Amino acid sequence: MSRIGNKPIAIPEGVEVTLNGHELTVKGKNGELTRTLNQIIKLNISDDEIVCERPDDSKEARIQHGTTRSVVANMVEGVHEGFQKQLELVGVGYRAQKQGQNLVLNVGLSHSVEFEPEDGIEVEVPKNTIIIVKGASKERVGQFAAKVREVRPPEPYKGKGIKYAGEHIRRKEGKTGK
């Protein structure tokens, strides 16, 4: 029995949830998210909570039960509070800056790398070594942060590169020499 799937999802004040067939729409102060859900799981929406129910104990129904509940909970949390990922640039001369809406990275390459954020994604650069990616969709925030990190992932010898805030980089010893 899924413990995650059985937990009800609280609907905060100011969030509107509508279900049209299998298409769920969640509106809040941070925007609107729409997603087509799996047909196996049924959603019961009341005034202040959402409950996911599965019809039987088949393997597919058990798999989708917890997944659907997590996806719906992330949609509700995203439009109410939003999600953010913080990236840190480590290395001499590594820096980030915003030019208009675009993010420009100088990370030791022969050219600067420019990223244009998608709709619903906001990028902030409070310091030239810190990047904050914000948005309502947890998937899209994580995907954009992963694309930025992919330009120069942290290397294990000196730890230089773009890493998530709080990420631990396993260090290697390197050559010993004579």
Disulfide bonds with the S-S distance in Angstrom:
none
